[in-house]
Amino acid sequence: MEYRVVPMAEKHLPALAELERACFSHPWSEGMLREELTREGGAFFVAEGPGGAVLGYAGVETVLDEGYITNVAVGAPYRRQGIAGALVAALAEYGRGRLAFLTLEVRASNAPAMALYHKYGFVQVGRRKNYYDAPREDAILMKLEFEYGTETD
């Protein structure tokens, strides 16, 4: 499938809110996503398919030189096609030269997601007991460190 990764825009918001409801037990609303368009210190990327269809998205929020990946979501029909990897790569590229590290939490049972993050250099650095509910589950804390300030363009 053909797709491209682009910065999140207003036109994506209704489809992203729908994707949130399909993927997460505590989805972000369209209003919450809209706030990210104007928030300082972060970046959200969308995988667009033919005709501008939203296939998935990912976002990072930053505080000083620390990045926290908030969401990575791909619609069920588009999974296992490299889209999540392209989105994670976009977040890593955003962080390189700009951040000291990226972190994220992932459900302990989500082996495919953990394998994807490992592929892009993330390592497990901790566990958050009972972090998730619906269903209750631990989170694995993962981190990707950059050689902050030493990358070249």
N, C-alpha and C positions, 0 to 999 in steps of 0.2 A: 504494500500500500504506500502511496505517495503521501508525504506530509512535510510540513516545515514547522520549525519552532520559532515563534514570534513573541514579542512582549505582549502581555495581557493588555486588552483595551476594553473600553466600555461595551463594544458590540459583543464581546464574549460573555458578559456577565450572566445573562439568563441561562445559557447552556452550562456554564460553570456551576451555577447554583443547583441545577438539575443533576449534574455529575456528582456534586457533593452529597446530595440526598441519596443517590444510588450507591455511593462508596463508603460513607462514614455513618457511624451511629450518632454522632453529634455534628451534623453538617453545618458549614458556614452558610449564612444567608447571602442573598444577592447584595444586600446592604453592607454586610461585612466585607465581601469581596470588593465592592465599590470603594470602600475606605482604603484599601490597599493601593488603589490607583494614585492616590494623593499622599500617601504616607511616605515620609522621608526614611531612607535607610532600608531598602529592600528591593526585591525584584521578583516578579511573577512572570512565568513563561507559559505559553499555550502551544500545544501541538495542533496545527490546523490541517485538516484533510482537504480533499477536493471540495470546491465551492465554499471554503471557509468553515467547514464543519469542525466543531470542537471534539477532538479525540481524547485529549488529556491535558493536564496542567500540573505545574509545580511552582512552589514559591519559597522564598527565603526572606526572613526578617533579620535585620542586623542591629546590634548595639555596639558602638565603637568598632572594634575590629573582629567581633564575634558574629558568626552567622548561624541562624537556627532555621532549618528547613521545616516549614509548617505543614505542607501538604504535598504529596505526590499522588496523583489520581489519573487513572486511564479507564475509559469506558470499557465495560466487559467485552464488547465485540472486537475491540482493538488491542487487547492484551496479547502478549507473546509475539509482538511484531517489532520490538525495538524502540517503541515510543517512550516507555518509562526510562530506558537507558539514555535516550536523546535528551530528555528533560533533566535527568540527573547530571548529565554531561554539561548542559547549559548552566545549571546552578554551580557546578564546580568551576567552570570557566569564569562565571561572574565573580566567584570568590577569589580566584587566583590573582595575586598582586594587590588585592583589595582587603582581604580578611586574613586573620591568623588561622582560623579553622571554621569548619561547618559541623554542626551536630544535628542529630535527629533522633526521634524515638520510633521504634517499630514494634508491633505486637510480637511477643516471643514465639508465637506459632506461625508467623509469616516467613517461612523459610525462603520462598522465592524472592521476596523483597530484600531479605538480608543478603542473599547471594548476589543480587543486583548491586547493592551498596558495596559489598566486598569487591566486586569487579571494578568499581570506580575508586577504590582505595580507602574506603571507610573501614574502621576497625571497631570492634566492640570494646567499650570502655566502662560499661556499668549496666546495672539493671535497676529498674524502678518497680518495686513491688506494687501490685494491684493498681497500676497506673490507668489502665483502661477499664471501662465498664461496658456492659451490653455487648458481649459478655465480659465479666471480670477477668483481667489478665495482666501479667507483668509486661513491661516495656523493656526492650533492649536499647540502651543508649549507645549510639554509634557516632564516630568522629572521623573527620578527614582534616588533617593538618596540612597547612601550606607553609612553604618557606617564605613567610611573610616579608615582603619588601625586597626579595631577592630575585623574583621572576623577571624574565625579560619578555618583551613583546614580540 
